[in-house]
Amino acid sequence: MKETIPVALTLTASMALGLWLGWLFIKRVRSNPIHIGFHLIFGVGLQLVNQAGCRAAVKG
């Protein structure tokens, strides 16, 4: 259970930031590059955590 909390928080933060950036895009407001960078970092971090979890599951 404790292993899923960081993954859930990272996923929630990335989704919330992505939705907010998408809303700004729809309103045709230019996004701050720092916000886009954080969104990409959250996404990459989530992928790394997911890959590590898959590797741990395969090892048994």
N, CA, C and O atoms as CSV, one atom per row, in Angstrom:
chain,resi,resn,atom,element,x,y,z
A,1,MET,N,N,0.816,-1.204,0.000
A,1,MET,CA,C,0.000,0.000,0.000
A,1,MET,C,C,0.857,1.264,0.000
A,1,MET,O,O,0.541,2.234,-0.689
A,2,LYS,N,N,1.949,1.249,0.779
A,2,LYS,CA,C,2.796,2.438,0.866
A,2,LYS,C,C,3.484,2.749,-0.460
A,2,LYS,O,O,3.824,3.901,-0.727
A,3,GLU,N,N,3.692,1.723,-1.293
A,3,GLU,CA,C,4.351,1.948,-2.578
A,3,GLU,C,C,3.434,2.652,-3.565
A,3,GLU,O,O,3.917,3.295,-4.497
A,4,THR,N,N,2.130,2.547,-3.382
A,4,THR,CA,C,1.205,3.129,-4.344
A,4,THR,C,C,0.940,4.608,-4.083
A,4,THR,O,O,0.493,5.317,-4.984
A,5,ILE,N,N,1.207,5.085,-2.873
A,5,ILE,CA,C,0.916,6.483,-2.554
A,5,ILE,C,C,1.748,7.449,-3.401
A,5,ILE,O,O,1.173,8.372,-3.978
A,6,PRO,N,N,3.080,7.284,-3.505
A,6,PRO,CA,C,3.836,8.209,-4.371
A,6,PRO,C,C,3.406,8.148,-5.836
A,6,PRO,O,O,3.378,9.168,-6.525
A,7,VAL,N,N,3.075,6.949,-6.303
A,7,VAL,CA,C,2.628,6.810,-7.692
A,7,VAL,C,C,1.310,7.538,-7.891
A,7,VAL,O,O,1.127,8.238,-8.887
A,8,ALA,N,N,0.390,7.376,-6.947
A,8,ALA,CA,C,-0.912,8.040,-7.051
A,8,ALA,C,C,-0.758,9.557,-6.985
A,8,ALA,O,O,-1.429,10.278,-7.723
A,9,LEU,N,N,0.112,10.044,-6.114
A,9,LEU,CA,C,0.334,11.491,-6.015
A,9,LEU,C,C,0.967,12.042,-7.289
A,9,LEU,O,O,0.574,13.107,-7.765
A,10,THR,N,N,1.935,11.330,-7.839
A,10,THR,CA,C,2.579,11.770,-9.075
A,10,THR,C,C,1.587,11.773,-10.229
A,10,THR,O,O,1.551,12.715,-11.021
A,11,LEU,N,N,0.787,10.724,-10.322
A,11,LEU,CA,C,-0.208,10.648,-11.382
A,11,LEU,C,C,-1.249,11.758,-11.253
A,11,LEU,O,O,-1.636,12.373,-12.246
A,12,THR,N,N,-1.696,12.008,-10.028
A,12,THR,CA,C,-2.685,13.064,-9.796
A,12,THR,C,C,-2.114,14.432,-10.145
A,12,THR,O,O,-2.781,15.239,-10.794
A,13,ALA,N,N,-0.882,14.695,-9.718
A,13,ALA,CA,C,-0.259,15.988,-10.009
A,13,ALA,C,C,-0.060,16.179,-11.508
A,13,ALA,O,O,-0.303,17.264,-12.038
A,14,SER,N,N,0.377,15.134,-12.185
A,14,SER,CA,C,0.597,15.234,-13.631
A,14,SER,C,C,-0.721,15.441,-14.378
A,14,SER,O,O,-0.792,16.242,-15.309
A,15,MET,N,N,-1.756,14.720,-13.968
A,15,MET,CA,C,-3.056,14.878,-14.621
A,15,MET,C,C,-3.632,16.266,-14.374
A,15,MET,O,O,-4.159,16.895,-15.292
A,16,ALA,N,N,-3.534,16.744,-13.142
A,16,ALA,CA,C,-4.078,18.068,-12.828
A,16,ALA,C,C,-3.347,19.155,-13.610
A,16,ALA,O,O,-3.976,20.055,-14.166
A,17,LEU,N,N,-2.029,19.069,-13.652
A,17,LEU,CA,C,-1.254,20.052,-14.393
A,17,LEU,C,C,-1.545,19.957,-15.890
A,17,LEU,O,O,-1.635,20.977,-16.574
A,18,GLY,N,N,-1.690,18.734,-16.395
A,18,GLY,CA,C,-2.018,18.552,-17.809
A,18,GLY,C,C,-3.390,19.113,-18.160
A,18,GLY,O,O,-3.559,19.737,-19.208
A,19,LEU,N,N,-4.375,18.891,-17.281
A,19,LEU,CA,C,-5.707,19.454,-17.521
A,19,LEU,C,C,-5.677,20.973,-17.509
A,19,LEU,O,O,-6.320,21.624,-18.333
A,20,TRP,N,N,-4.928,21.532,-16.572
A,20,TRP,CA,C,-4.823,22.993,-16.480
A,20,TRP,C,C,-4.138,23.567,-17.721
A,20,TRP,O,O,-4.586,24.570,-18.278
A,21,LEU,N,N,-3.039,22.917,-18.154
A,21,LEU,CA,C,-2.352,23.376,-19.363
A,21,LEU,C,C,-3.256,23.219,-20.591
A,21,LEU,O,O,-3.243,24.068,-21.482
A,22,GLY,N,N,-4.041,22.136,-20.638
A,22,GLY,CA,C,-4.983,21.953,-21.728
A,22,GLY,C,C,-6.054,23.037,-21.744
A,22,GLY,O,O,-6.436,23.526,-22.808
A,23,TRP,N,N,-6.536,23.410,-20.558
A,23,TRP,CA,C,-7.526,24.488,-20.456
A,23,TRP,C,C,-6.944,25.809,-20.966
A,23,TRP,O,O,-7.611,26.557,-21.680
A,24,LEU,N,N,-5.691,26.085,-20.588
A,24,LEU,CA,C,-5.042,27.299,-21.081
A,24,LEU,C,C,-4.893,27.258,-22.604
A,24,LEU,O,O,-5.065,28.275,-23.276
A,25,PHE,N,N,-4.571,26.076,-23.144
A,25,PHE,CA,C,-4.426,25.925,-24.591
A,25,PHE,C,C,-5.754,26.191,-25.294
A,25,PHE,O,O,-5.794,26.865,-26.323
A,26,ILE,N,N,-6.846,25.655,-24.730
A,26,ILE,CA,C,-8.168,25.867,-25.327
A,26,ILE,C,C,-8.531,27.349,-25.298
A,26,ILE,O,O,-9.134,27.859,-26.242
A,27,LYS,N,N,-8.166,28.041,-24.218
A,27,LYS,CA,C,-8.458,29.472,-24.115
A,27,LYS,C,C,-7.467,30.315,-24.912
A,27,LYS,O,O,-7.591,31.539,-24.956
A,28,ARG,N,N,-6.478,29.665,-25.548
A,28,ARG,CA,C,-5.440,30.317,-26.344
A,28,ARG,C,C,-4.591,31.279,-25.515
A,28,ARG,O,O,-4.248,32.379,-25.948
A,29,VAL,N,N,-4.262,30.814,-24.292
A,29,VAL,CA,C,-3.372,31.557,-23.404
A,29,VAL,C,C,-2.025,30.851,-23.432
A,29,VAL,O,O,-1.959,29.627,-23.317
A,30,ARG,N,N,-0.968,31.608,-23.582
A,30,ARG,CA,C,0.365,31.010,-23.641
A,30,ARG,C,C,0.753,30.470,-22.271
A,30,ARG,O,O,0.612,31.159,-21.261
A,31,SER,N,N,1.242,29.233,-22.244
A,31,SER,CA,C,1.638,28.582,-21.006
A,31,SER,C,C,3.069,28.960,-20.638
A,31,SER,O,O,3.907,29.215,-21.503
A,32,ASN,N,N,3.320,28.990,-19.356
A,32,ASN,CA,C,4.663,29.224,-18.843
A,32,ASN,C,C,5.504,27.968,-19.120
A,32,ASN,O,O,5.069,26.867,-18.783
A,33,PRO,N,N,6.679,28.099,-19.714
A,33,PRO,CA,C,7.507,26.921,-19.999
A,33,PRO,C,C,7.881,26.129,-18.752
A,33,PRO,O,O,8.133,24.927,-18.841
A,34,ILE,N,N,7.920,26.768,-17.612
A,34,ILE,CA,C,8.233,26.052,-16.368
A,34,ILE,C,C,7.125,25.063,-16.043
A,34,ILE,O,O,7.399,23.945,-15.607
A,35,HIS,N,N,5.880,25.463,-16.251
A,35,HIS,CA,C,4.761,24.552,-15.992
A,35,HIS,C,C,4.801,23.361,-16.943
A,35,HIS,O,O,4.535,22.229,-16.540
A,36,ILE,N,N,5.132,23.618,-18.189
A,36,ILE,CA,C,5.238,22.521,-19.161
A,36,ILE,C,C,6.372,21.583,-18.751
A,36,ILE,O,O,6.232,20.363,-18.848
A,37,GLY,N,N,7.477,22.133,-18.300
A,37,GLY,CA,C,8.600,21.315,-17.845
A,37,GLY,C,C,8.230,20.432,-16.664
A,37,GLY,O,O,8.588,19.255,-16.629
A,38,PHE,N,N,7.511,20.997,-15.692
A,38,PHE,CA,C,7.077,20.197,-14.548
A,38,PHE,C,C,6.143,19.070,-14.999
A,38,PHE,O,O,6.227,17.952,-14.492
A,39,HIS,N,N,5.268,19.362,-15.936
A,39,HIS,CA,C,4.356,18.340,-16.436
A,39,HIS,C,C,5.149,17.199,-17.088
A,39,HIS,O,O,4.836,16.028,-16.876
A,40,LEU,N,N,6.160,17.535,-17.868
A,40,LEU,CA,C,6.985,16.510,-18.506
A,40,LEU,C,C,7.791,15.726,-17.475
A,40,LEU,O,O,7.934,14.510,-17.594
A,41,ILE,N,N,8.319,16.417,-16.462
A,41,ILE,CA,C,9.080,15.730,-15.416
A,41,ILE,C,C,8.183,14.761,-14.654
A,41,ILE,O,O,8.587,13.635,-14.365
A,42,PHE,N,N,6.967,15.195,-14.328
A,42,PHE,CA,C,6.030,14.294,-13.649
A,42,PHE,C,C,5.737,13.069,-14.513
A,42,PHE,O,O,5.693,11.947,-14.009
A,43,GLY,N,N,5.539,13.283,-15.799
A,43,GLY,CA,C,5.251,12.167,-16.701
A,43,GLY,C,C,6.414,11.199,-16.812
A,43,GLY,O,O,6.213,9.985,-16.780
A,44,VAL,N,N,7.616,11.713,-16.942
A,44,VAL,CA,C,8.800,10.852,-17.020
A,44,VAL,C,C,8.999,10.122,-15.697
A,44,VAL,O,O,9.316,8.932,-15.687
A,45,GLY,N,N,8.816,10.822,-14.588
A,45,GLY,CA,C,8.952,10.186,-13.275
A,45,GLY,C,C,7.957,9.059,-13.095
A,45,GLY,O,O,8.296,8.010,-12.547
A,46,LEU,N,N,6.732,9.265,-13.552
A,46,LEU,CA,C,5.715,8.223,-13.456
A,46,LEU,C,C,6.094,7.014,-14.299
A,46,LEU,O,O,5.895,5.875,-13.876
A,47,GLN,N,N,6.637,7.253,-15.482
A,47,GLN,CA,C,7.051,6.139,-16.334
A,47,GLN,C,C,8.188,5.351,-15.684
A,47,GLN,O,O,8.203,4.122,-15.749
A,48,LEU,N,N,9.135,6.044,-15.061
A,48,LEU,CA,C,10.251,5.352,-14.411
A,48,LEU,C,C,9.764,4.519,-13.232
A,48,LEU,O,O,10.214,3.390,-13.037
A,49,VAL,N,N,8.853,5.068,-12.455
A,49,VAL,CA,C,8.302,4.319,-11.324
A,49,VAL,C,C,7.525,3.108,-11.828
A,49,VAL,O,O,7.606,2.029,-11.241
A,50,ASN,N,N,6.778,3.279,-12.905
A,50,ASN,CA,C,6.009,2.184,-13.476
A,50,ASN,C,C,6.937,1.077,-13.982
A,50,ASN,O,O,6.665,-0.101,-13.750
A,51,GLN,N,N,8.010,1.430,-14.658
A,51,GLN,CA,C,8.956,0.444,-15.164
A,51,GLN,C,C,9.629,-0.299,-14.013
A,51,GLN,O,O,9.818,-1.513,-14.081
A,52,ALA,N,N,9.988,0.426,-12.960
A,52,ALA,CA,C,10.613,-0.214,-11.807
A,52,ALA,C,C,9.650,-1.193,-11.153
A,52,ALA,O,O,10.055,-2.273,-10.722
A,53,GLY,N,N,8.380,-0.821,-11.078
A,53,GLY,CA,C,7.382,-1.717,-10.498
A,53,GLY,C,C,7.179,-2.955,-11.342
A,53,GLY,O,O,6.995,-4.046,-10.803
A,54,CYS,N,N,7.208,-2.806,-12.650
A,54,CYS,CA,C,7.059,-3.971,-13.546
A,54,CYS,C,C,8.251,-4.897,-13.425
A,54,CYS,O,O,8.090,-6.117,-13.416
A,55,ARG,N,N,9.450,-4.330,-13.330
A,55,ARG,CA,C,10.646,-5.149,-13.161
A,55,ARG,C,C,10.622,-5.910,-11.840
A,55,ARG,O,O,11.009,-7.077,-11.782
A,56,ALA,N,N,10.165,-5.244,-10.781
A,56,ALA,CA,C,10.088,-5.898,-9.478
A,56,ALA,C,C,9.064,-7.030,-9.503
A,56,ALA,O,O,9.268,-8.064,-8.866
A,57,ALA,N,N,7.970,-6.843,-10.229
A,57,ALA,CA,C,6.932,-7.869,-10.317
A,57,ALA,C,C,7.440,-9.088,-11.095
A,57,ALA,O,O,7.099,-10.226,-10.772
A,58,VAL,N,N,8.255,-8.837,-12.119
A,58,VAL,CA,C,8.792,-9.945,-12.925
A,58,VAL,C,C,9.803,-10.749,-12.115
A,58,VAL,O,O,9.840,-11.976,-12.204
A,59,LYS,N,N,10.630,-10.050,-11.319
A,59,LYS,CA,C,11.633,-10.749,-10.506
A,59,LYS,C,C,10.987,-11.615,-9.432
A,59,LYS,O,O,11.549,-12.624,-9.007
A,60,GLY,N,N,9.827,-11.215,-9.012
A,60,GLY,CA,C,9.079,-12.071,-8.135
A,60,GLY,C,C,9.042,-11.731,-6.730
A,60,GLY,O,O,8.414,-12.437,-5.941
